[in-house]
Amino acid sequence: MKITLERKNTEYLLEAKGVSGNTVMIDHSGMETVQGVSPMELLLMGVGSCSAIDIIHILKKQRQEITSYKVVVEGERYLLDDSMPFKSMHVKVILEGEIDAQKAQKAADLSFEKYCSVSKSFDKCVEITYEVELKTV
């Protein structure tokens, strides 16, 4: 896996590009005008999107009808020398549709405990908790 970063202005704005050619704008969150997401936000987005792909895939295989999928990821940071890494993350998965609650919970369990490479990358250093909220239609 490989990405490239290219500076796009005279400050901190960077364009990240993956092998697919798709791009993400990254910026310093302390700037007056922020034109991209921060690197720390990208980490939260990675956990949320990786688990989303897993959960949607598992539920589709079980013929569950997802009409809406939303994820909220919150991270708690702490001061470590001169940096502020994540101490913990909490992921709230909000599903709507014709979905069996037990199947939704099992899909989340499988994602966070077995499949999600992003959250598994944090196993030794960040506590990741999750919950599933199922809204009926």
JOPELIN-V329829 format. One record per backbone hydrogen bond with DSSP energy under -1.0 kcal/mol. CO is the residue of the C=O (numbers start at 1). NH is the residue of the N-H. E is the energy in kcal/mol with one decimal. If there is no record, write none. Layout:
CO;NH;E + CO;NH;E
//
This chain:
4;17;-2.7 + 6;15;-2.7 + 13;8;-3.0 + 14;26;-2.9 + 15;6;-1.8 + 16;24;-2.0 + 17;4;-2.2 + 18;21;-1.9 + 22;18;-1.9 + 24;16;-3.1 + 25;37;-2.1 + 26;14;-3.2 + 28;31;-1.7 + 37;27;-1.9 + 38;42;-2.1 + 39;43;-1.4 + 40;44;-1.6 + 41;45;-2.8 + 42;46;-2.5 + 43;47;-1.9 + 44;48;-2.5 + 45;49;-2.9 + 46;50;-2.2 + 47;51;-2.0 + 48;52;-1.7 + 49;53;-2.4 + 50;54;-1.9 + 51;55;-3.0 + 52;56;-2.8 + 53;57;-2.2 + 54;58;-2.7 + 55;59;-2.6 + 56;60;-2.6 + 57;61;-2.0 + 58;62;-1.2 + 59;64;-2.6 + 60;63;-1.8 + 65;98;-1.2 + 68;96;-2.2 + 70;94;-3.4 + 72;92;-2.8 + 74;90;-2.8 + 76;87;-3.9 + 76;88;-1.7 + 80;83;-2.6 + 83;80;-2.9 + 85;78;-1.9 + 87;127;-1.8 + 88;76;-2.9 + 89;129;-2.6 + 90;74;-2.5 + 91;131;-2.1 + 92;72;-2.3 + 93;133;-3.5 + 94;70;-2.3 + 95;135;-3.4 + 96;67;-2.6 + 96;68;-1.5 + 97;99;-1.6 + 98;65;-1.7 + 100;104;-2.3 + 101;105;-2.3 + 102;106;-2.4 + 103;107;-2.3 + 104;108;-2.0 + 105;109;-2.7 + 106;110;-2.6 + 107;111;-2.2 + 108;112;-2.7 + 109;113;-2.4 + 110;114;-1.7 + 110;115;-2.1 + 111;116;-3.0 + 116;120;-2.4 + 117;121;-1.3 + 119;122;-1.1 + 120;123;-1.2 + 122;125;-1.8 + 122;126;-2.8 + 127;89;-2.7 + 129;91;-2.5 + 131;93;-2.8 + 133;95;-2.9 + 135;97;-1.1
//
